[in-house]
Amino acid sequence: MQIDSFTVVLFGIFIKAVLGCLFLVFWKQHRGAAWYVWWSGTFFLACVASVIFTVRGFTTELLSIGIGIAAIILAFAFCWQGARAFDRRPILWLPVVAAPSLWLAACLVPGFMDNVVYRVVLSSLIITSLLAMTAFEFWRGRSEPLPSRWPVIVLCSSFALVFAIRIPMIGLLPFPFGALPMQAGAVGTFNLVMFFHTLLLTVLFVAMSKERLELDQRVKVQTDPLTGALNRRAFLTRGARLLHRHEVESAPLCLLFLDLDRFKSLNDRFGHSGGDDVLIRFVALTHENIRPTDFLFRLGGEEFCCLLPYTSVAQAHRVAERVRHQLEAATVDVAGTSIKTTVSVGISSTEDFGYDLETLMRRADAAVYVAKQQGRNRVVVATADDMAAPGDLASAVRAAS
């Protein structure tokens, strides 16, 4: 059964126009998602190119082929920049302009438009490069846990391969797969391949954007809005998962309980805005002194907890001392006044207390109580022989801390 290329082209024009409008609607609903605009432009430009190709024979080769392929190249350049925008990277305007300009400049070279081989090779090289860079942009952001990201990378790579194999097939297959005389069936098949990739990419782009939105919402729910540290909810959920994984692996983990010293008096003196400045500075300083794989949580007020995966007591002690020393040396500007503050730290370890989050928390809290009793601004390691601080006395010390 022969594929009617004209019907396929018309159907493709309609679908591309609909998809371009759809992405514009998505952008109007989420104005911060600039990638929707770029991908909308991709479909509209592809639609324009298809319209230009359908009127071939009624106009000059420069207009029907030169401008048409330039629009296709610009569409893929827009797709690449949409990938950059999706992963919050700056837009590269020079390649967007340079890619179609290179093609148009070649079209003006005498003899170029008359040689199908030249046209196929140059257009394939440019489009393959743009699709490969699109796949690369998504690959660079692979640390973000979006399930649809890897299928997008694979599909963009497959799309690039479709154009790349045109070069070795120049003398073997009819246009547009190669450079032999055009056949209606080959044109229809090529358009179907393009349509298949376009449709799947559209579905995956929408799915990936939805996954990004859901991930951002989950992060927001588990993040302290003032300091940017994880909150108590995140501590309970992530902490339980982390401890379960370490128990299965019989791996060590340490918990740091950090309590800023005399924070109540600081709040009384400078107000809550002054206290907020100190908390923000403390969280920033702590993040500078822990690994990216460590987790800092704000439990409430001036109390923080840090989980250090695959960490021995000696290593955790060095981390705690580093944070303590840096905070002691730092100053915070509050209402034009430079103030200093300190922190007391308690450490508990799975090597001493097992893999129960509540137990580790209680033991580290008791160690902070001891640090407060010993004069504050110090690190205390909880041991198996320690007794938890009496509730009433611990509360009194915490209130004065």
C-alpha positions in Angstrom: 0.0 0.0 0.0 1.5 3.3 -1.1 1.6 6.2 1.4 0.0 9.4 0.1 2.6 11.9 0.9 0.4 14.9 0.4 -2.2 13.7 2.9 0.6 13.0 5.4 2.0 16.5 5.0 -1.4 18.2 5.4 -2.1 16.1 8.5 1.3 17.0 9.9 0.7 20.7 9.3 -2.6 20.5 11.2 -1.1 18.6 14.1 1.9 20.9 14.4 -0.3 23.9 14.5 -2.4 22.4 17.2 0.6 21.4 19.3 2.1 24.9 18.9 -1.2 26.4 20.3 -1.2 23.8 23.1 2.2 24.8 24.3 1.2 28.4 24.3 -1.8 27.6 26.5 0.6 25.7 28.9 2.8 28.8 29.0 -0.1 31.1 29.8 -1.0 28.8 32.7 2.6 28.7 33.9 4.3 32.0 33.0 7.6 31.0 34.6 7.9 28.0 32.2 9.7 29.8 29.4 10.5 26.5 27.7 6.9 26.2 26.6 7.3 29.3 24.4 10.4 27.9 22.8 8.7 24.5 22.0 5.6 26.3 20.8 7.9 28.2 18.4 9.4 24.9 17.3 6.0 23.6 16.1 4.9 26.8 14.5 8.2 27.0 12.5 7.9 23.4 11.5 4.3 24.2 10.4 5.6 27.1 8.3 8.2 24.9 6.7 5.7 22.3 5.8 3.4 24.9 4.1 6.4 26.2 2.1 7.3 22.7 1.0 3.7 22.1 -0.2 3.9 25.1 -2.6 7.1 23.9 -4.2 6.8 24.1 -8.0 4.8 27.4 -7.7 7.8 29.4 -6.6 11.6 29.5 -6.9 13.9 26.8 -5.5 15.5 29.4 -3.2 12.1 30.2 -1.6 10.6 26.7 -1.5 13.8 24.8 -0.4 16.1 27.5 0.9 13.6 29.3 3.2 11.7 26.0 4.0 14.8 24.2 5.3 15.9 27.4 7.1 12.6 27.3 9.0 13.2 23.6 9.8 16.7 24.4 11.1 15.4 27.3 13.2 12.7 25.1 14.6 15.3 22.6 15.9 17.4 25.5 17.2 14.3 26.6 19.2 13.9 23.0 20.5 17.5 23.1 21.7 17.0 26.4 23.5 13.8 25.1 25.0 15.8 22.3 26.6 18.3 24.9 28.0 15.4 26.9 29.4 13.9 23.8 30.9 17.1 23.1 32.9 17.4 26.8 33.8 20.4 27.6 31.6 20.8 30.9 29.8 19.6 31.2 26.2 22.3 31.1 23.5 21.0 33.5 20.9 24.1 33.4 18.6 23.6 29.7 17.5 19.9 30.3 17.1 20.7 33.0 14.5 23.9 31.3 13.1 22.4 27.9 12.2 19.7 29.1 9.7 22.1 31.9 8.5 24.7 29.3 7.6 22.2 27.4 5.5 20.9 30.5 3.8 24.4 31.7 3.0 25.2 28.3 1.4 22.0 28.6 -0.7 23.4 31.8 -2.2 26.5 30.1 -3.4 26.3 29.4 -7.1 25.6 25.8 -7.9 24.6 24.8 -4.3 20.8 24.7 -4.9 21.3 22.6 -8.0 23.2 19.9 -6.1 21.0 17.6 -4.0 24.0 16.0 -2.4 25.3 19.3 -1.1 21.8 20.2 0.3 21.3 16.9 2.0 24.8 16.8 3.6 24.7 20.4 4.9 21.1 20.3 6.2 21.7 16.9 7.8 24.9 18.1 9.6 23.2 21.2 11.0 20.0 19.5 12.1 21.9 16.5 13.6 24.1 18.8 15.6 21.1 20.7 17.0 19.3 17.5 18.0 22.5 16.1 19.5 22.9 19.3 21.6 19.2 19.1 22.7 19.8 15.5 23.9 23.0 16.7 25.6 21.2 19.5 27.4 18.7 17.1 28.9 21.5 14.7 29.8 23.3 17.4 31.7 20.3 17.8 34.0 20.0 14.1 34.7 20.6 14.6 38.4 17.0 15.9 38.6 14.8 12.8 39.3 12.3 13.1 36.4 11.2 9.7 35.0 10.5 11.1 31.5 14.0 12.7 31.1 15.8 9.5 29.9 13.1 8.6 27.3 13.5 12.2 26.0 17.2 11.8 25.8 16.9 8.6 23.9 14.2 10.0 21.5 16.3 13.1 20.8 19.3 10.9 20.0 17.1 8.7 17.8 15.8 11.8 16.0 19.4 13.0 15.4 20.3 9.5 14.1 17.5 9.8 11.5 19.2 12.8 10.0 22.7 11.6 10.5 22.2 8.4 8.5 21.0 10.4 5.5 24.7 11.3 4.8 26.0 7.7 4.2 22.7 6.9 2.4 23.1 9.7 -0.2 23.8 7.4 -3.1 21.6 4.5 -1.9 18.2 5.9 -1.1 15.7 8.3 -2.7 15.2 11.8 -1.3 14.6 12.7 1.5 16.3 9.6 3.0 19.2 10.0 0.5 20.0 12.0 -2.7 18.5 9.7 -5.4 15.4 11.0 -7.3 12.4 11.7 -5.1 9.7 9.0 -4.7 6.3 9.7 -3.2 6.5 6.7 -0.9 9.9 7.8 0.5 8.5 11.3 1.2 5.5 9.9 3.0 7.6 7.4 5.0 10.0 10.2 6.0 7.2 12.4 7.1 5.7 9.5 9.2 9.1 9.0 10.9 9.2 12.8 11.6 5.6 12.7 12.9 6.3 9.7 15.1 9.3 11.4 16.8 7.5 14.7 17.1 4.4 13.3 18.7 6.3 11.2 21.2 8.6 14.1 22.1 5.5 16.2 22.7 4.0 13.7 25.1 7.3 13.4 26.9 7.9 17.1 27.1 4.5 17.6 28.7 5.0 14.6 31.1 8.5 15.9 32.0 7.1 19.4 32.7 4.4 17.9 34.9 6.9 15.9 36.8 9.0 19.0 37.3 6.0 20.8 38.8 5.2 17.9 41.1 8.8 17.7 42.2 8.9 21.4 42.9 5.8 21.1 45.0 7.2 18.2 47.0 10.4 20.1 47.6 8.4 23.2 48.7 6.4 21.1 51.1 9.6 19.7 52.7 11.6 22.9 52.7 11.8 25.6 55.5 10.7 28.8 53.7 13.0 31.0 55.7 16.4 29.2 55.6 16.0 26.9 52.7 16.9 23.9 54.9 14.7 20.8 54.9 12.0 20.8 57.5 10.8 18.4 60.2 8.4 16.6 57.7 11.4 15.9 55.5 13.5 14.8 58.5 10.9 12.1 59.4 10.4 10.8 55.9 14.0 11.0 54.5 15.6 10.1 57.8 13.5 6.9 58.0 14.4 5.9 54.4 18.1 6.7 54.9 18.4 4.7 58.1 16.6 1.7 56.5 19.1 1.7 53.6 22.0 2.0 56.0 20.7 -0.8 58.2 20.4 -3.1 55.1 24.0 -2.2 54.2 25.2 -2.3 57.8 26.7 1.1 57.1 27.5 3.8 59.7 25.5 7.0 59.9 25.8 9.9 62.4 23.2 12.4 63.5 24.2 16.0 64.6 21.8 17.9 66.8 22.7 21.6 66.5 21.2 24.2 68.9 22.2 27.9 68.6 23.3 29.4 71.9 21.3 32.1 73.7 19.1 32.5 70.7 16.1 33.7 72.8 18.1 36.7 74.2 19.2 37.5 70.7 15.6 37.6 69.5 14.6 39.7 72.5 17.4 42.2 71.7 17.1 42.5 67.9 13.6 41.2 67.2 12.6 38.3 65.0 14.1 39.8 61.9 17.5 39.8 63.6 17.0 36.2 64.6 16.0 35.3 61.1 19.2 36.9 59.7 21.2 34.7 62.1 19.4 31.5 61.2 19.9 32.2 57.4 23.6 32.8 57.9 23.9 29.7 60.1 22.3 27.5 57.5 24.4 28.9 54.7 27.6 28.4 56.7 26.6 24.8 57.7 25.9 23.9 54.0 29.4 25.1 53.2 30.9 22.7 55.6 28.9 19.5 54.8 28.9 17.3 51.7 26.2 17.5 49.0 25.1 14.0 50.2 24.5 15.2 53.8 21.1 16.5 54.9 20.4 19.6 57.0 17.0 20.0 58.6 15.4 22.8 60.6 13.3 21.1 63.3 11.9 24.4 64.7 13.1 27.6 66.2 16.9 27.5 66.5 17.1 23.7 66.5 18.6 21.9 63.6 19.5 18.3 62.8 22.1 17.0 60.3 22.2 13.5 58.9 25.7 12.3 57.7 25.4 9.1 55.7 28.3 6.7 55.7 30.1 8.6 58.4 32.0 7.4 61.5 31.9 9.2 64.9 35.4 10.6 64.4 34.4 12.0 60.9 31.2 13.5 62.3 33.1 15.1 65.2 35.4 16.9 62.7 32.4 18.1 60.7 30.7 19.4 63.9 33.9 21.2 65.1 34.4 22.8 61.7 30.8 24.2 61.7 31.2 25.3 65.4 34.5 27.1 64.7 33.3 28.8 61.5 30.2 30.1 63.2 32.2 31.3 66.2 34.4 33.3 63.8 31.6 34.6 61.7 29.7 37.8 62.2 26.1 38.7 61.2 25.1 42.2 60.4 21.8 42.9 62.1 20.3 46.4 61.8 23.8 47.9 61.3 25.2 46.0 64.3 27.7 43.1 63.8 26.9 40.3 66.2 28.4 36.9 67.0 26.7 33.7 68.0 27.7 30.1 68.8 26.3 26.7 68.6 26.2 23.6 70.8 26.3 20.3 69.0 25.4 16.8 70.1 26.4 13.7 68.1 24.8 10.2 68.0 25.8 7.3 65.8 24.2 4.1 64.5 27.4 2.3 65.7 26.3 3.0 69.3 22.5 3.3 69.2 21.3 1.3 66.2 19.2 2.4 63.3 16.2 3.9 65.0 15.7 7.6 64.1 13.9 8.5 67.3 16.6 7.0 69.5 19.4 8.7 67.6 17.5 12.0 67.9 16.9 11.6 71.6 20.6 10.7 72.3 21.9 13.6 70.3 19.5 15.9 72.0 20.8 14.7 75.4 24.3 15.3 74.2 23.4 18.9 73.4 22.0 19.3 76.9 25.4 18.2 78.2 27.1 20.7 76.0 24.9 23.5 77.3 25.6 22.4 80.9 29.4 22.5 80.2 29.3 26.1 79.0 27.9 26.0 75.5 29.8 26.4 72.2 31.1 22.9 72.2 30.6 19.5 70.7 29.6 16.4 72.8 29.4 12.9 71.5 26.7 10.7 73.0 27.8 7.3 74.2 25.9 4.1 75.1 26.5 4.8 78.8 24.9 8.2 78.8 21.5 8.8 80.4 19.0 11.1 78.6 18.6 14.5 80.2 15.8 14.8 82.7 12.8 16.4 80.9 12.2 19.3 83.2 15.9 20.3 83.5 16.5 19.9 79.8 13.6 22.1 79.0 14.9 24.8 81.4 18.3 24.6 79.8 16.8 24.8 76.3 14.7 27.9 77.3 17.8 29.7 78.4 19.9 28.6 75.5 
